[in-house]
Amino acid sequence: MTPTSDIAQSPQAPDSPFVLVASDLDRTLIYSTAALQLSMPDAEAPRLLCVEVYNSKPLSYLTETAAGLLTDLAGATVFVPTTTRTREQYHRIHLPGPAPHFAICANGGHLLVDGVSDPDWHRQVTGRLTDECASLAEVRAHLLAAADPAWVLKERVAEDLFAYLVVERDLLPEGWVKELGAWAATKGWTVSLQGRKIYAVPGPLTKSAAMREVARRTDAELTLAAGDSLLDADLLLDADLAWRPGHGELADTGWTAPHTTVLPETGVVAGEEILRRFIRAARRDRA
């Protein structure tokens, strides 16, 4: 029997929106085939639920156990999907459970309310970017000039907010991302390598700022978060309690914080464990 009823059995659960859960999606709760890391024997592998289709092909998964856990969690807390994905990319995902009232897209550039971007929030964010860091045009020009077409597969601009490259990781020169990051820091930007994607993101464009706004609107008394990449670090630091899996950019650099728990699990089973930790923390807060 899967442990999906920890919250659902509590009579207080439907009336407990004061717990806010802001979780990264890719490689934290949902996983592509390449990121699943199913290291167990085939006969012991968990059953998977596809939650995203792209170009008519299945793309992202979580385990069936995780699906049940997420359904219960989303019904008992303010669950906020929190992603660097664009709005279009986010809307391809169909998570189990009730549709989230809030979602954070474009690394905090868009705060969705019932699926629609809040224009006031977006206006506030773009104002900060104009005032506090170099322009997207300047950073994009440097990114294209510094990259080598031999290992760049695609170059994209996301929501007119940030840029990223899709690269052949095996051909990426050692130290190139670090050098790019050092240059970007002088411009008020951040660089993150996630799978085959190299992101260049303005420093003021953060998931944590959007999480704080949702917490303000919902009067949340406890904030929980999870993530695996450098672009999640501010989110984990700002939450009251946080978790990161044993894989990803943060794991590769050994990143941690006093209130962030480092999980040993990797791959899709880490997503299960993160959801269990969210549920336990939400239950303790109501005790």
C-alpha positions, 0 to 999 in steps of 0.5 A: 500500500502506498503512503498517500494518506498521511494528510488526507486522513487528517480532519484539519487538512482541507482547512490548513492553507497556512502551509505553502509548498514551493517546489521546483519541477524538473529533476525535483518532482518530475523526470525525463527518461534520461534523468530517471536513474532507475538503478534497481533491477528491472523487476523492482522498478516503480510504475511510472505516470507520464505527466508531460507529452511533447511533440506527441511523445512522452517526456516527463514522469513521476512514480505512481506513488509520488502521484498519490502523495502529490495529490494529497499534498496539493489538497491539503496545502498551498502547493505552488509549482515553481519552475524556470520553464516558460509558461508554454512549457509549464502548461504542457505538464499535467500534475495529478491532484487539484489544479494549483491556484498559484504557479511560478514560471520563468524563474519568478518572472511570471506568477500565474493565478489560475493559469494566467500571469498576474500583470502587476507582478510581471510589471514589478519584476521587469522594472527591477531588471531594468534598474538592477542589471545589464540588459538581456540584449547585452548578455545574449550577445556575449553568450552567442559570441563566446559559444562555439557552434560545434557544441551549441545545438540551440539558442533560446530567449525565454519570455524576453527575460533570460537566455539559454543554450542547449549544448552537447555536454560531451563537447562542452569545454571544461571551465567554459561555464565557470568563465561565463558565470564570472563574466555574468556576475559582473553584469548582475546575472547568474549562470546555471548548467542543468542537463544539456541547458546553460541558463543565463538569468538576471540576478533579480529574477528569482523564485524566492521573490515570487514565493514570498509574494504567494506567502503574503497573499495566502498568509502562509505561516510555514514555507517548504521548498525543494530544488536541485539546481543553482537557480533553486538556491535562493528558494531553498534559502528563503523557505522555512524548511527545504530539501534537495536531492542527491543529484543535480547542480547543487549536489555536484557543488556540495551546496547546503544550508542549515535548514536544508536537508540533503537527501541521499536519494537520486533520480525519480525516487528522490521525487517520492522522498521529497513529497514524503518530507513535505507531508511530514513537515506539514503534519508536524506544523498542524500538530 
